[in-house]
């Protein structure tokens, strides 16, 4: 089976975000966090997905559309910890590998891993925890 996307476009990023969050909402670990943070209303989820497409468009296509503050948002969710980040990354990487060619998926894995590590370290510092556990 061939992967439908070999480059990042608004369309491919929109599909990635939709498929990923459909999966995350059903996940035993991540679902409750997202339901608490975003809710169950489809209009709220449409807004969340659009915001995340803007994020990835800014990161990968340099569109500059995303104006959010991810550290502040995640810091406001005291229930999330390393297990949540590990699961998010595993699910995101699996989704990327299912939707993109190997080279494009690898870029998503690389960037999302770096962003996830940065968020975790920032949260650890904000919470007065040992950020060294997230290095490497």
MIDOSE-1310 file (N, C-alpha, C; in nm, 2 decimals, decimal comma, always signed):
residues 136
xxxx	+0,08/-0,12/+0,00/+0,00/+0,00/+0,00/+0,09/+0,12/+0,00; +0,06/+0,22/-0,09/+0,14/+0,34/-0,09/+0,08/+0,44/+0,00; +0,16/+0,53/+0,05/+0,12/+0,64/+0,14/+0,07/+0,75/+0,06; -0,04/+0,81/+0,10/-0,10/+0,92/+0,01/-0,02/+1,05/+0,01
xxxx	+0,06/+1,08/+0,11/+0,13/+1,21/+0,12/+0,28/+1,19/+0,12; +0,35/+1,27/+0,03/+0,49/+1,27/+0,04/+0,55/+1,41/+0,07; +0,46/+1,51/+0,08/+0,50/+1,64/+0,12/+0,40/+1,70/+0,21; +0,44/+1,81/+0,28/+0,35/+1,88/+0,37/+0,28/+1,99/+0,30
xxxx	+0,15/+1,98/+0,30/+0,06/+2,08/+0,25/-0,05/+2,11/+0,35; -0,13/+2,21/+0,32/-0,24/+2,24/+0,41/-0,33/+2,11/+0,41; -0,35/+2,05/+0,30/-0,44/+1,93/+0,29/-0,38/+1,82/+0,37; -0,25/+1,79/+0,35/-0,19/+1,67/+0,42/-0,19/+1,70/+0,57
xxxx	-0,16/+1,82/+0,61/-0,16/+1,85/+0,76/-0,30/+1,84/+0,82; -0,40/+1,89/+0,74/-0,54/+1,88/+0,79/-0,58/+1,73/+0,81; -0,54/+1,65/+0,72/-0,57/+1,50/+0,73/-0,50/+1,44/+0,85; -0,37/+1,48/+0,86/-0,29/+1,43/+0,98/-0,36/+1,46/+1,11
xxxx	-0,39/+1,59/+1,13/-0,45/+1,64/+1,25/-0,59/+1,57/+1,28; -0,67/+1,56/+1,17/-0,80/+1,49/+1,19/-0,78/+1,35/+1,23; -0,70/+1,27/+1,16/-0,68/+1,13/+1,19/-0,62/+1,11/+1,33; -0,52/+1,19/+1,36/-0,46/+1,18/+1,49/-0,55/+1,20/+1,60
xxxx	-0,63/+1,31/+1,60/-0,72/+1,35/+1,71/-0,84/+1,25/+1,71; -0,88/+1,20/+1,60/-0,98/+1,09/+1,61/-0,93/+0,98/+1,69; -0,81/+0,94/+1,67/-0,75/+0,83/+1,74/-0,72/+0,87/+1,89; -0,67/+0,99/+1,91/-0,64/+1,03/+2,05/-0,76/+1,04/+2,13
xxxx	-0,87/+1,08/+2,08/-1,00/+1,09/+2,15/-1,05/+0,96/+2,20; -1,01/+0,85/+2,13/-1,05/+0,72/+2,16/-0,95/+0,64/+2,25; -0,84/+0,71/+2,27/-0,73/+0,64/+2,35/-0,76/+0,64/+2,50; -0,74/+0,53/+2,56/-0,77/+0,52/+2,70/-0,69/+0,62/+2,79
xxxx	-0,57/+0,65/+2,76/-0,49/+0,74/+2,84/-0,52/+0,89/+2,80; -0,51/+0,91/+2,67/-0,52/+1,05/+2,62/-0,67/+1,10/+2,61; -0,76/+1,02/+2,58/-0,90/+1,06/+2,56/-0,95/+1,14/+2,67; -0,94/+1,09/+2,80/-1,00/+1,17/+2,91/-0,93/+1,31/+2,92
xxxx	-0,80/+1,32/+2,89/-0,74/+1,45/+2,90/-0,79/+1,54/+2,80; -0,80/+1,50/+2,68/-0,86/+1,58/+2,57/-1,00/+1,61/+2,59; -1,08/+1,52/+2,64/-1,22/+1,55/+2,67/-1,23/+1,65/+2,78; -1,14/+1,65/+2,88/-1,15/+1,75/+2,98/-1,10/+1,89/+2,93
xxxx	-1,00/+1,89/+2,84/-0,94/+2,01/+2,80/-1,02/+2,08/+2,68; -1,07/+1,99/+2,59/-1,13/+2,04/+2,47/-1,28/+2,03/+2,48; -1,33/+1,92/+2,54/-1,47/+1,89/+2,56/-1,51/+1,78/+2,46; -1,64/+1,76/+2,45/-1,69/+1,66/+2,35/-1,77/+1,72/+2,24
xxxx	-1,79/+1,86/+2,25/-1,87/+1,93/+2,14/-1,79/+1,93/+2,01; -1,85/+1,89/+1,90/-1,78/+1,89/+1,78/-1,73/+2,03/+1,73; -1,81/+2,13/+1,76/-1,76/+2,27/+1,73/-1,63/+2,30/+1,80; -1,62/+2,26/+1,92/-1,50/+2,29/+2,00/-1,38/+2,21/+1,94
xxxx	-1,41/+2,09/+1,90/-1,31/+2,01/+1,83/-1,27/+2,06/+1,70; -1,36/+2,12/+1,62/-1,33/+2,18/+1,50/-1,23/+2,30/+1,52; -1,26/+2,38/+1,62/-1,17/+2,49/+1,66/-1,03/+2,44/+1,70; -1,03/+2,34/+1,78/-0,90/+2,28/+1,83/-0,82/+2,23/+1,71
xxxx	-0,88/+2,15/+1,63/-0,81/+2,09/+1,51/-0,76/+2,21/+1,42; -0,84/+2,31/+1,40/-0,80/+2,42/+1,31/-0,68/+2,49/+1,38; -0,68/+2,51/+1,51/-0,56/+2,57/+1,58/-0,44/+2,48/+1,56; -0,45/+2,35/+1,57/-0,34/+2,26/+1,56/-0,29/+2,25/+1,41
xxxx	-0,38/+2,26/+1,32/-0,33/+2,27/+1,18/-0,25/+2,40/+1,16; -0,30/+2,51/+1,22/-0,22/+2,63/+1,21/-0,08/+2,62/+1,27; -0,08/+2,54/+1,39/+0,05/+2,52/+1,45/+0,15/+2,44/+1,36; +0,10/+2,33/+1,30/+0,19/+2,25/+1,21/+0,22/+2,32/+1,08
xxxx	+0,12/+2,40/+1,03/+0,15/+2,49/+0,92/+0,26/+2,59/+0,94; +0,26/+2,65/+1,06/+0,36/+2,74/+1,10/+0,50/+2,67/+1,11; +0,50/+2,55/+1,17/+0,62/+2,48/+1,20/+0,68/+2,43/+1,07; +0,60/+2,36/+0,99/+0,65/+2,29/+0,87/+0,64/+2,37/+0,74
xxxx	+0,55/+2,47/+0,73/+0,54/+2,55/+0,61/+0,57/+2,69/+0,63; +0,61/+2,73/+0,74/+0,65/+2,87/+0,78/+0,55/+2,97/+0,75; +0,42/+2,93/+0,77/+0,31/+3,03/+0,74/+0,29/+3,13/+0,84; +0,34/+3,11/+0,97/+0,33/+3,20/+1,07/+0,19/+3,22/+1,12
xxxx	+0,10/+3,13/+1,09/-0,04/+3,15/+1,13/-0,07/+3,12/+1,28; +0,01/+3,04/+1,34/-0,02/+3,00/+1,48/+0,03/+3,11/+1,57; -0,06/+3,15/+1,66/-0,02/+3,26/+1,75/-0,05/+3,22/+1,90; -0,06/+3,09/+1,92/-0,09/+3,04/+2,05/+0,04/+3,03/+2,14
xxxx	+0,02/+2,99/+2,26/+0,12/+2,97/+2,36/+0,12/+2,83/+2,42; +0,18/+2,73/+2,35/+0,16/+2,59/+2,39/+0,21/+2,56/+2,53; +0,31/+2,63/+2,58/+0,36/+2,60/+2,71/+0,26/+2,64/+2,81; +0,19/+2,76/+2,80/+0,09/+2,81/+2,89/-0,03/+2,71/+2,89
xxxx	-0,07/+2,67/+2,77/-0,18/+2,58/+2,76/-0,16/+2,45/+2,83; -0,04/+2,39/+2,81/-0,01/+2,26/+2,87/+0,02/+2,27/+3,02; +0,07/+2,39/+3,06/+0,10/+2,41/+3,20/-0,03/+2,42/+3,28; -0,14/+2,45/+3,21/-0,27/+2,46/+3,27/-0,34/+2,33/+3,29
xxxx	-0,27/+2,22/+3,25/-0,33/+2,08/+3,26/-0,24/+2,00/+3,35; -0,26/+2,02/+3,48/-0,17/+1,95/+3,58/-0,17/+1,80/+3,58; -0,28/+1,74/+3,51/-0,28/+1,60/+3,51/-0,19/+1,53/+3,41; -0,13/+1,61/+3,32/-0,05/+1,55/+3,22/+0,09/+1,53/+3,27
xxxx	+0,15/+1,42/+3,23/+0,29/+1,38/+3,27/+0,36/+1,31/+3,17; +0,47/+1,25/+3,20/+0,56/+1,18/+3,10/+0,48/+1,07/+3,03; +0,40/+1,00/+3,09/+0,33/+0,89/+3,03/+0,24/+0,94/+2,92; +0,18/+1,06/+2,94/+0,09/+1,12/+2,84/+0,17/+1,16/+2,72
xxxx	+0,29/+1,22/+2,75/+0,37/+1,26/+2,63/+0,42/+1,14/+2,55; +0,46/+1,04/+2,62/+0,51/+0,92/+2,55/+0,40/+0,86/+2,46; +0,28/+0,85/+2,52/+0,16/+0,80/+2,44/+0,13/+0,89/+2,33; +0,12/+1,02/+2,35/+0,09/+1,12/+2,24/+0,19/+1,10/+2,13
xxxx	+0,32/+1,10/+2,16/+0,42/+1,08/+2,06/+0,41/+0,95/+1,99; +0,39/+0,84/+2,06/+0,38/+0,71/+1,99/+0,26/+0,71/+1,90; +0,15/+0,76/+1,94/+0,03/+0,77/+1,86/+0,05/+0,86/+1,74; +0,11/+0,98/+1,76/+0,13/+1,07/+1,65/+0,23/+1,01/+1,55
xxxx	+0,34/+0,95/+1,60/+0,43/+0,89/+1,51/+0,37/+0,78/+1,42; +0,29/+0,69/+1,49/+0,22/+0,59/+1,42/+0,12/+0,64/+1,31; +0,05/+0,75/+1,35/-0,04/+0,81/+1,25/+0,04/+0,87/+1,13; +0,15/+0,94/+1,16/+0,23/+1,00/+1,06/+0,29/+0,89/+0,96
xxxx	+0,33/+0,78/+1,02/+0,39/+0,67/+0,94/+0,28/+0,61/+0,85; +0,16/+0,61/+0,90/+0,05/+0,56/+0,82/+0,00/+0,65/+0,71; +0,03/+0,78/+0,72/-0,03/+0,87/+0,62/+0,08/+0,93/+0,53; +0,20/+0,92/+0,56/+0,31/+0,99/+0,48/+0,41/+0,89/+0,44
xxxx	+0,49/+0,92/+0,34/+0,60/+0,84/+0,30/+0,70/+0,84/+0,41; +0,80/+0,75/+0,40/+0,90/+0,73/+0,51/+0,97/+0,86/+0,54; +1,02/+0,93/+0,44/+1,09/+1,05/+0,46/+1,01/+1,16/+0,53; +0,89/+1,18/+0,48/+0,80/+1,28/+0,54/+0,76/+1,24/+0,68
xxxx	+0,73/+1,12/+0,70/+0,70/+1,07/+0,84/+0,82/+1,09/+0,93; +0,94/+1,06/+0,89/+1,06/+1,08/+0,97/+1,07/+1,23/+1,01; +1,04/+1,32/+0,92/+1,05/+1,46/+0,96/+0,95/+1,49/+1,07; +0,83/+1,44/+1,06/+0,73/+1,46/+1,16/+0,77/+1,40/+1,29
xxxx	+0,83/+1,28/+1,29/+0,88/+1,22/+1,41/+0,99/+1,31/+1,47; +1,08/+1,35/+1,39/+1,19/+1,43/+1,44/+1,14/+1,56/+1,51; +1,05/+1,63/+1,44/+1,00/+1,76/+1,49/+0,91/+1,74/+1,61; +0,82/+1,65/+1,60/+0,73/+1,63/+1,72/+0,81/+1,58/+1,84
xxxx	+0,91/+1,50/+1,82/+0,99/+1,46/+1,94/+1,06/+1,57/+2,00; +1,12/+1,66/+1,92/+1,19/+1,78/+1,97/+1,09/+1,87/+2,05; +0,97/+1,89/+1,99/+0,87/+1,98/+2,05/+0,82/+1,92/+2,18; +0,80/+1,79/+2,18/+0,75/+1,72/+2,30/+0,85/+1,73/+2,41
xxxx	+0,98/+1,71/+2,38/+1,08/+1,71/+2,48/+1,09/+1,85/+2,54; +1,08/+1,95/+2,45/+1,09/+2,09/+2,50/+0,97/+2,12/+2,59; +0,85/+2,08/+2,55/+0,73/+2,10/+2,64/+0,75/+2,03/+2,77; +0,79/+1,91/+2,77/+0,81/+1,84/+2,90/+0,91/+1,90/+2,99
xxxx	+1,02/+1,95/+2,93/+1,13/+2,02/+3,01/+1,07/+2,15/+3,07; +1,00/+2,22/+2,98/+0,94/+2,35/+3,03/+0,84/+2,32/+3,14; +0,76/+2,22/+3,13/+0,66/+2,19/+3,23/+0,73/+2,15/+3,36; +0,84/+2,07/+3,35/+0,91/+2,02/+3,47/+0,97/+2,14/+3,54
xxxx	+1,03/+2,24/+3,47/+1,08/+2,35/+3,53/+0,97/+2,43/+3,60; +0,86/+2,45/+3,53/+0,74/+2,53/+3,59/+0,69/+2,46/+3,71; +0,70/+2,33/+3,72/+0,64/+2,25/+3,83/+0,75/+2,23/+3,94; +0,87/+2,28/+3,92/+0,98/+2,26/+4,02/+1,03/+2,12/+4,02
xxxx	+1,01/+2,04/+3,91/+1,06/+1,91/+3,90/+1,20/+1,90/+3,83; +1,26/+1,79/+3,83/+1,39/+1,77/+3,76/+1,38/+1,76/+3,61; +1,41/+1,87/+3,54/+1,40/+1,87/+3,40/+1,51/+1,78/+3,33; +1,61/+1,75/+3,40/+1,72/+1,66/+3,35/+1,67/+1,53/+3,30
xxxx	+1,56/+1,48/+3,36/+1,50/+1,35/+3,32/+1,45/+1,35/+3,17; +1,43/+1,47/+3,11/+1,38/+1,48/+2,98/+1,49/+1,51/+2,88; +1,61/+1,52/+2,92/+1,72/+1,55/+2,82/+1,76/+1,42/+2,76; +1,81/+1,43/+2,63/+1,87/+1,32/+2,56/+1,76/+1,24/+2,50
